[in-house]
Amino acid sequence: MNLETIKNPEFVKDCTQQELKELAIDIREFLVRKLSVTGGHLGPNLGVVELTLILHSLYDSPKDKLIWDVGHQSYVHKILTGRAGDFDSLRKYKGLCGFPKRNESDHDVWETGHSSTSLSAAMGMALSSQIKGNDSKVAAIIGDGALTGGMALEALNHIGHEQTDLTIILNDNEMSIAPNVGALHGILGRMRKANTYQKTKDDVEDILKRIPAFGGKIAATAERLKDSLKFMVTTGMFFEEMGFTYLGPVDGHDLDDLRSNIAFAKQTKGPVIVHTITKKGKGYAPAENDAKGTWHGLGPYKIDSGEVVKKPGPPAYSGVFSSTLQKMAAADPDIVAITAAMPGGTKLDSFAEKFPDRMFDVGIAEQHATTMAAGMATQGMKPVFAVYSTFLQRGYDQLVHDVCRQNLHVVFAIDRAGLVGADGETHQGVFDIAYLRHLPNMTILMPKDENELQHMLYTAVYHDGPIAVRYPRGNGYGIEMDNELKKIDIGKWEVVRDGKELTILSFGTMLPIAEEAAAILAEENIDVRIVNARSAKPLDADILQELYEEKGAVLTLEEAALQGSFGSAVLEHYHDLNQHDMVINRMGIPDRYIEHGSVPELYEEIGLTPENVAGTLRDMVPAKRQRA
C-alpha cells in the first residue's frame, strides 16, 4: 500500500485482519527505509505497529482521545493520520516533529516528550467528557519504563480511586531507553510469565457456573475462590487492588488477541488496564536484537547491515564527563554516580562496568534521584547525578528543599545543556540556569571546551555544597587534553582575548561565536575583549568592577533562556551596586519554545550568529563612547 495516500485512519475500520497484517508489513518497511536517512526513534515504533492499527480500528480519533506517553512511539499514529508524506522531513528544521504535536494534526490531542504524563492527562480528558456528558472515549498508551515514573503512579492511584472511565494500554516491551529497574519492573516480569492465568481462570469459571445457585454462601465462596486464584497464579491483582480491571498479558503483535481485549476494555465500565507484550524493534533484526538501547533513537544507518552511520570526530562531552569521573573514582571510593534511566545517554554505562557497586540507575525518577543523592551527601559520599537539563526540571522541588536548603554537596552533571537539535522543544536544555541561579548555596559552572570540562568536574567533586556543571550535547573541539586534573578558581573568569572598546562575556558554548564576531569587528578597527565567563554563579565581581571603571560596554552571550539566566545576573549585579550607567546588552534564547532542527539552523533563527553578534556590538559603540 502507498502509505502517502492515507488521509485519515477511518479506512482501517474496514480492513480485514489479513489486510491489517499486510499493512503492518508495509509500515515497518516504510519506517526502516525512511529512518535510515533521517534517524529517529525506530525501535519503539516498530514495536507498536499492530497495537496502533487496532487502536485506530476500534477508536474514532480525534473524537476519541489516544494519548501517547513520551510520544516517541507515535510515528505509526502519524502515518495513519495522514502524515506519511512528511517523513522525509522528520525531526528536521520546520519539518515533521518526532513527538505528537497539536498544531500538526487534530489527532495529536496531547503533546509530550517527557515520560509518565499520559495517565494524568487521560484522566483530565476523561473527567471532562464525564462532566460535559459526551460519549468520547479515552485511551492512554504507556510503556513499562514510563509506568515506573512517580507521576504515573500518582495518576494510577487517583484513577483507581475515582473509578474513571478510561483504558490504559500498558505497552510492555521489557525495555525503555535502558533496561528497566525497580520493583514494579519485577512485578511486570512475573505477570508476563503468568500466561496460564487466563486459561485457568476460564476453566474455574466454567466449573463455578455448574454450581447450583442455592444460597449466597456458596456464591461468596466462589468469588473468594476466583480472587484466591488470581493471587496464586498472577500478580495482576496489583492493578485490580488499585481498582482497575486487568486484562492480559496480551500478545501485542497478535491482531486477534489485541482486538478482542481492547474492544472489551473499551466497553467496560471504570478504569481498565490492557497489558500488552511487545517486542521493541519488531520486524527489523538489528533493532530486535539490540541490548544496549542503540535502536531506541539514533541517527542514519545502513539498512542491510544495521551499521549506524557515524561521522568521525572529537570525543563527545558526555564521554569526557564519564571518563573523567572514572579516573577520579578509581582514586576516591566515596565517589558514586547516579542516573535516571539514562546510563547510555550520559555515558555512565562504562562507569557501571568498572564500578558496579557505585553506580545507581533509579529509573525514570529524577525526584527520587535528587533526594537520594542528598541523603548520600549527608553520609560523606560524593554523589554525582548525571542528568539531561530538560529532565532535571522534574526534580526542582528536591533541588530547593532537600539539596540547597540543607547546603549538601551534590554534583549535578547537566548534560544536553543548551539547544539539542532534532528532539526539539521538549528537550532543549535552556532553562536550567534560570531555575538554578536563584537557589541559595548553588554554584553554576560551564566550560568553554572539553579540556575545561574535565577540570570543572574535578573542581565540582571536591567543592563544598551544591554545584552544577553544565555541558552541551555533541562533540568537543578536539583540543589537547591535560593529563593532570586541577581545580579551577570558582568565581574567577578567564580573559581569552584582550580589547578595550567592547567586551563579550561569553558563557560556555558561545565562545567560538564570540571569537568570530570579534574577528569581524577587528577588520573595522573595533577592539573587542572576550571573557570566558565560566561561572554564572558566582560572578567574577573583580572583572565586572574593572569593566565599570573602564567605562566599557558589555554584551553577555549565552545559549540559555534570557529571562533569569547569566545575562540577567550581570544586570542585577550592576543594579545592586547602583552602577546604572553601565552599557549592557544581552543575547541568548528568546522568550519562546524553540522547535526542532539542527543547532546551526536554530542559531540562525534566533540570531545567535557571529554576524548578528557583531552587529549588536557595533550598535553599542556610540553609547559606549558617549558614556566615556
C-alpha positions, -999 to +999 in steps of 0.1 A: +000+000+000+012+035-008+011+049+027+014+085+015-022+083+001-036+078+036-056+109+047-072+097+079-074+064+099-110+056+091-101+031+064-086+007+089-120+000+104-130-017+072-097-037+068-098-074+072-073-090+096-052-101+066-052-066+052-041-053+085-012-078+086-001-067+051-004-030+062+018-038+092+045-051+069+043-020+047+045+003+077+076-015+091+093-014+057+084+023+054+098+032+088+131+012+083+136+029+049+127+065+060+145+065+093+177+051+077+181+086+062+166+109+088+173+090+120+147+089+148+130+066+173+129+034+153+128+006+179+098+020+198+077+024+167+084-010+152+071-024+184+037-008+183+026-013+147-002-038+154-012-021+186-017+013+167-036-004+139-061-020+163-065+012+184-074+032+153-097+005+141-116+005+174-115+042+184-129+072+165-099+096+166-099+125+172-134+124+188-119+096+210-086+105+226-055+085+220-027+097+243+009+085+237+032+087+267+066+102+259+054+102+223+085+087+206+063+057+196+038+079+177+052+075+142+027+048+132-001+070+145+013+098+124+013+076+093-023+065+098-034+101+104-021+114+070+015+124+076+034+097+058+043+121+030+061+143+055+085+117+068+114+129+047+114+160+069+112+141+102+130+159+130+144+184+105+140+222+107+104+232+100+096+195+093+076+168+110+081+167+148+094+135+163+067+137+190+030+143+190+023+179+180-011+195+183-006+220+155+004+192+132-029+173+134-062+172+153-054+136+161-025+147+183-045+156+214-016+157+238+019+170+233+047+152+252+084+144+251+089+136+288+076+104+303+048+095+327+024+123+319-002+104+298-022+090+326-028+123+343-037+139+310-060+110+302-078+113+335-083+150+329-098+144+295-120+115+307-133+136+336-140+164+312-161+141+290-180+129+320-188+164+332-198+175+297-219+144+292-204+134+258-195+099+248-159+103+237-136+075+249-100+080+262-071+056+259-036+062+272-006+042+258+022+040+283+054+019+284+066-002+312+095+022+317+073+052+319+050+034+343+077+035+369+077+073+370+062+087+401+037+108+383+023+078+366+018+060+399+001+091+414-023+090+385-030+053+388-038+058+425-063+086+417-079+069+386-085+038+407-100+059+435-123+078+412-131+048+390-127+070+360-138+055+327-107+051+306-084+025+292-047+022+298-027+003+273+005-009+291+029-014+263+054-038+280+085-044+259+107-050+289+130-021+280+127+017+277+158+036+267+178+013+290+169-019+308+142-011+334+149-012+371+128-014+402+102-035+420+074-026+396+095-039+367+098-072+386+061-074+391+055-069+354+081-096+347+061-121+368+029-111+351+045-118+317+052-153+328+017-158+341+003-168+307-016-197+321-037-174+342-064-166+317-070-202+307-070-214+344-095-186+352-118-196+324-117-232+335-126-223+371-154-200+359-168-229+339-168-251+370-184-223+391-212-219+366-222-255+372-227-250+410-264-247+417-273-212+429-289-222+462-276-196+486-253-166+489-228-186+510-216-207+480-217-177+457-195-158+481-172-188+485-170-190+447-160-153+444-133-158+470-120-188+451-116-167+420-098-140+439-075-165+455-068-180+421-056-145+409-033-142+439-019-177+433-014-176+395-006-140+387+002-106+401-025-089+381-041-082+414-016-054+418-037-034+395-070-049+405-064-040+441-059-004+429-094-005+413-086-015+378-099-043+356-068-061+344-067-078+311-036-097+299-009-104+293-019-099+256+003-106+226+010-072+213+016-085+178-014-107+175-042-087+159-070-110+171-057-110+207-054-072+207-088-066+191-107-088+215-091-074+246-091-038+237-127-040+224-137-055+257-118-028+276-135+000+257-169-013+267-160-020+303-172+005+330-144+021+350-107+020+345-091-009+326-055-019+321-047-039+290-013-054+295+003-060+261+036-077+255+055-063+225+089-066+210+109-034+206+123-032+171+098-059+158+105-069+122+140-055+118+167-078+131+193-052+142+167-034+163+151-066+176+185-078+189+195-045+204+206-050+240+222-016+246+193+008+236+211+019+204+180+015+183+157+034+207+166+066+190+195+071+166+208+088+135+211+075+099+221+038+094+227+013+067+195-008+062+212-040+051+239-042+078+223-021+105+255-002+108+249+032+123+265+060+102+288+080+125+309+109+114+345+107+129+353+135+153+365+145+187+351+128+218+316+138+230+312+160+260+293+132+278+322+108+270+347+132+285+325+135+316+323+098+320+360+091+315+370+119+339+346+106+366+360+071+362+395+085+366+386+102+399+365+073+412+395+049+408+413+070+434+383+080+456+360+053+469+335+079+481+325+090+445+292+075+433+273+080+401+236+083+397+214+083+365+176+084+360+172+057+333+199+072+310+231+052+315+238+051+278+229+087+271+251+101+299+278+075+291+276+062+327+272+027+313+310+024+311+313+037+347+289+009+357+312-017+342+341-006+363+323+004+395+291-016+396+286-011+433+289+027+430+266+032+400+228+036+406+202+038+379+170+048+397+147+046+366+125+074+355+126+091+389+145+124+389+129+135+421+140+103+439+175+106+424+180+141+436+169+134+472+188+101+473+219+119+463+212+144+491+209+115+515+242+101+504+259+135+508+249+136+545+269+105+549+301+118+534+297+104+500+304+124+468+273+118+447+273+129+410+239+129+394+243+129+356+210+142+341+198+160+310+190+196+316+154+191+304+149+162+328+164+179+359+133+202+357+114+173+371+134+173+404+130+210+411+113+208+445+140+184+456+167+208+445+151+235+465+141+217+496+164+187+500+197+198+484+202+236+485+183+243+517+205+218+536+236+230+516+245+195+507+274+186+485+256+171+454+272+174+420+247+179+391+264+169+358+239+186+335+241+170+301+224+184+269+227+220+283+216+244+256+200+236+222+198+199+214+185+200+178+163+173+164+144+163+196+131+198+197+113+220+223+106+193+249+143+186+251+161+219+246+182+224+278+178+262+281+160+267+314+184+252+340+204+284+347+172+303+354+158+277+378+191+271+395+206+305+398+182+319+423+187+290+447+208+298+478+240+279+481+240+268+444+271+271+422+268+270+384+297+263+360+300+257+323+333+250+304+344+266+271+357+232+258+362+196+267+395+202+285+380+227+308+351+203+314+374+177+330+389+203+353+355+217+362+342+182+371+372+177+393+366+211+409+329+203+415+335+169+431+359+185+456+337+216+462+317+221+493+279+225+487+255+221+458+272+226+424+261+222+388+284+216+358+265+220+326+278+209+292+263+206+257+252+178+235+277+166+209+314+166+204+341+188+217+367+206+196+394+180+196+418+201+216+447+186+236+436+172+270+457+178+301+469+147+318+466+160+353+433+173+367+434+206+385+410+228+404+395+259+388+392+290+409+354+293+412+341+328+405+372+338+386+368+343+348+393+340+320+402+367+296+408+349+263+412+380+241+423+414+251+405+445+240+394+479+253+365+491+231+339+465+239+336+433+260+318+400+253+311+379+284+307+345+268+292+317+288+300+281+278+293+272+242+292+307+228+330+313+228+335+303+191+307+327+180+322+354+202+356+349+186+342+351+151+323+382+159+354+399+173+373+390+142+347+407+120+349+439+141+386+438+142+386+445+104+366+477+113+392+487+139+367+479+167+386+463+196+367+436+214+378+418+246+364+383+251+359+368+286+353+331+292+327+337+320+328+302+332+306+306+363+271+320+362+270+319+400+291+333+415+300+361+391+335+375+388+330+407+408+366+419+401+362+417+363+328+434+364+341+462+385+371+467+362+347+469+332+327+495+350+357+516+359+369+514+323+335+529+312+332+499+289+303+483+272+293+447+278+275+421+257+265+389+275+263+358+253+247+325+263+228+295+249+201+297+275+168+315+282+175+352+286+149+356+314+167+349+347+199+335+332+236+346+330+229+380+314+202+387+340+228+380+367+251+406+352+224+432+350+214+425+386+250+428+397+253+463+383+219+473+395+226+463+431+258+484+431+238+514+417+260+513+386+231+521+364+250+539+337+268+507+326+261+499+289+249+463+287+232+442+261+222+406+262+219+378+236+206+343+242+174+323+238+143+344+233+111+341+254+096+312+235+100+275+230+125+266+202+113+238+179+134+211+163+161+215+137+199+214+135+217+236+161+232+258+134+197+263+119+183+272+153+212+296+159+203+313+127+166+315+136+172+332+169+200+354+158+229+337+177+254+341+147+287+359+145+272+384+121+244+393+145+267+394+175+290+417+156+260+439+146+248+442+182+283+452+193+286+477+165+254+493+176+268+496+212+298+516+202+281+551+202+266+545+236+299+534+250+317+564+236+291+587+249+295+573+284+333+576+282 
